Amino acid sequence: MGILRSLAIGVLVISFSISSASADWLDWFSGKDDTEQPLADMEQAKWELFNGQPCCESLSQLRYETLKPGSRLRTTVDTSAQIFEFKTGKSFVKSYRLPSVVGAYSLSIRSDVYEETTLFSPNVIVLNANFSPTRVFTSKTFTYTPARMLDPDNVSLDIGFNGLPPESPGAEVYLLVFTTEADLNGFTQMKHQLRVFAESQGRADPAVADPIAKHSPIGKLSLSINSGHGSLATDDPVDQFFSNMFGGDSEVQEYVDVPHPDEVPDSSPTPGLTSNVASGNVSMLPETEDLYNQLIEKAVANNEIDKAMKLVEEAERAGSRSARKIFIESVKNLR
């Protein structure tokens, strides 16, 4: 009996040690941070956002955290975050400076459902070195993924970047993650775990109601920098790569104030013609378009990419409809 009792005590001690170690290991593996503060109540967060004062009048005044190549970041959008007044309403905002790397890379952004019923519904704006928006990704572009293993239900998005030096034309330097007033009034439809399991096993539908995640002004985010373009949804990564160089998403003005073409100061060599050129209400002579295309091809052949990009922008402002295509095809031929 004494031997059996000693063995039982030993098993309990070992089991406790293993359980503690396993718990620590699982916490690390799942990304749990002991220093992470619990998020405020959603309604309390809405109240603080509604009554909070914006931190800044312009995007350039935001505090930007620098992302490093290959970094994996877990963070919370909470009531201590900066508040900015977008055209879509006030929002707590996370602002980042993109890594200074040369070559294509992608940024993965994920927002996790927390407390099983609440989600920060993210929107993203990308900015150039002058803090002018180049692209916007609405919450509708994020993809929902049901909970799996240690990962909770989440929405995620991969964004491709050109990796140009910050001072280069077409370079994208900053990134904002925020939500909108419309999103705060909505929800994300989730999928019940019994349904997920049944589908994975090829079984009959369990006929259970799928839960929803109410949208909150606060939440939990994960960001990771990956080399290359990852698994972007595009038929041609090269076309995606070069289309990202020029930006110009038509939805940008729905989020922040961007000058309209006729509000852009006229700094051209022929004052008085800028308004028509900027708005695209011009046509280019075939001879002039051919000349621009030849110059673009020559610049790319000489590996003068910055010069070629400037020629593309200049040609498009003057009415060219083929300059960008010529540029992309010329770069493809370098491979």
Secondary structure, DSSP 8 states (H G I E B T S, - for coil): -HHHHHHHHHHHHHHHHHHHHHHHHHHHHTT--TT------HHHHHHHHHH---S-SSGGGS--EE--TT-EEEEEE-TTSEEEEETTEEEEEEEEE----SS-EEEEEEEE-BTTTEE---EEEEE-TTS-EEEEE-GGGSEEE--BTTB-SEEEEEEEE----TTSTT---EEEEE--HHHHT-EEE---HHHHHHHHHT---------EEEE-S-EEEEEEEEES-TT-S-S-HHHHHHHHHH---TTGGGTS----GGGS---SSSTT-HHHHHHT-----HHHHHHHHHHHHHHHHTT-HHHHHHHHHHHHHTT-SSHHHHHHHHHHTT-
